[in-house]
Amino acid sequence: MSEYTTISLRKEFVADVEEYIEDEPFGSVKEFVKHVVVREMESTDEISESEAREIGQKLRDLGYME
């Protein structure tokens, strides 16, 4: 039996994702986020540490991360 956990996302972020996937074949934000995470985990592309910091800062500036 699988166990699950909950990930909290800001409502504004979820609304943005819902709008983004409106015409996409994803039934929910959960499906889309799972797809993106799995794709990223399977990717062999790597980003530098500075790119990761830059992405993190952009997400903080947009209010998606604290």
trRosetta pair geometry for C-beta under 8 A, 3 or more apart (Angstrom, degrees):
i j d omega theta_ij theta_ji phi_ij phi_ji
7 33 8.0 -152 75 142 142 154
9 13 5.0 -109 169 81 104 125
9 14 5.3 121 103 -55 120 95
9 29 7.8 -134 59 147 155 140
9 64 7.9 -13 -158 -155 86 84
10 13 4.4 92 65 3 89 105
10 14 7.1 -160 93 -5 47 84
10 63 6.4 -111 101 135 179 94
10 64 6.3 -132 25 -123 126 50
11 14 5.6 -54 -148 38 35 112
11 15 6.3 38 152 -21 67 104
12 15 5.7 -52 -149 35 31 113
12 16 6.5 34 150 -20 63 104
12 63 6.6 16 70 101 142 128
13 16 5.6 -53 -151 34 33 113
13 17 6.4 30 152 -16 66 105
13 63 7.8 -151 -53 101 96 85
13 64 5.0 99 -90 -119 129 94
14 17 5.7 -54 -148 38 33 110
14 18 6.2 38 152 -23 65 104
14 29 5.5 -18 -147 -110 84 170
15 18 5.6 -50 -146 34 31 115
15 19 6.5 31 154 -17 63 104
16 19 5.9 -56 -152 37 30 110
16 20 6.2 32 150 -22 65 109
17 20 5.4 -54 -145 36 33 115
17 21 6.2 12 163 -4 69 110
17 29 4.8 83 108 -127 131 104
17 32 6.2 169 178 87 114 145
17 33 7.3 -1 -157 -58 157 93
18 21 6.5 -67 -141 46 24 95
18 22 6.9 58 152 -66 59 81
18 29 6.0 -52 -68 -66 76 107
19 22 5.8 -18 -161 -31 33 116
20 24 7.5 3 129 -5 67 132
20 32 8.0 130 91 -175 107 160
21 24 4.3 -76 -154 45 68 121
21 26 4.7 -49 -170 56 135 120
21 29 7.2 172 27 -94 144 56
21 32 5.0 -101 -81 -78 151 149
24 32 7.2 76 97 -100 140 117
26 29 7.8 82 135 -86 128 20
26 31 4.5 176 -161 95 93 115
26 32 4.2 56 -177 -65 168 89
26 35 6.8 -111 -99 0 123 143
27 31 5.3 78 47 -1 76 153
28 31 4.9 105 55 3 76 98
28 32 7.1 -141 98 -1 45 87
29 32 5.6 -59 -151 40 35 112
29 33 6.0 33 155 -19 70 107
30 33 6.0 -55 -143 37 26 107
30 34 6.3 28 157 -18 62 108
31 34 5.8 -57 -149 38 28 112
31 35 6.3 32 153 -22 63 107
32 35 5.6 -54 -150 34 31 114
32 36 6.4 27 155 -17 65 106
33 36 5.8 -55 -147 37 32 109
33 37 6.2 29 156 -17 66 109
34 37 5.9 -58 -145 39 28 109
34 38 6.1 25 160 -15 66 110
35 38 6.1 -60 -145 39 24 106
35 39 6.2 24 157 -18 63 111
36 39 5.8 -56 -146 38 27 112
36 40 6.2 26 156 -18 64 109
37 40 5.8 -57 -148 37 29 110
37 41 6.3 29 154 -20 65 107
38 41 5.7 -55 -146 36 31 111
38 42 6.3 21 158 -12 65 111
39 42 6.0 -65 -148 43 27 105
39 43 6.4 43 151 -42 63 102
40 43 5.5 -41 -149 11 33 121
47 51 4.1 -113 175 90 108 133
47 52 5.6 135 104 -55 116 80
47 55 7.5 29 141 -13 162 136
48 51 4.6 100 53 4 77 101
48 52 7.1 -138 97 -4 43 85
49 52 5.6 -52 -150 35 34 113
49 53 6.5 35 151 -19 65 103
50 53 5.6 -50 -148 35 35 112
50 54 6.3 38 151 -21 65 105
51 54 5.5 -53 -147 36 33 114
51 55 6.3 34 154 -19 65 104
52 55 5.8 -52 -147 36 31 111
52 56 6.3 33 153 -19 63 107
53 56 5.6 -55 -149 38 31 114
53 57 6.3 32 153 -21 66 105
54 57 5.8 -53 -148 34 30 111
54 58 6.5 32 153 -19 63 104
55 58 5.7 -53 -150 35 32 112
55 59 6.5 30 153 -17 65 105
56 59 5.8 -57 -150 37 31 110
56 60 6.4 31 152 -18 66 105
56 65 6.6 -69 -161 71 72 160
57 60 5.6 -52 -148 37 34 112
57 61 6.2 37 153 -22 66 105
58 61 5.6 -52 -146 36 31 114
58 62 6.4 23 155 -12 64 108
59 62 5.8 -59 -147 42 31 107
59 64 4.4 -78 -171 69 85 112
59 65 4.4 51 122 3 110 114
60 63 7.6 45 179 -71 32 20
60 64 7.4 -92 -72 55 23 67
60 65 4.9 -61 -78 75 66 94
60 66 7.1 97 -126 -125 90 12
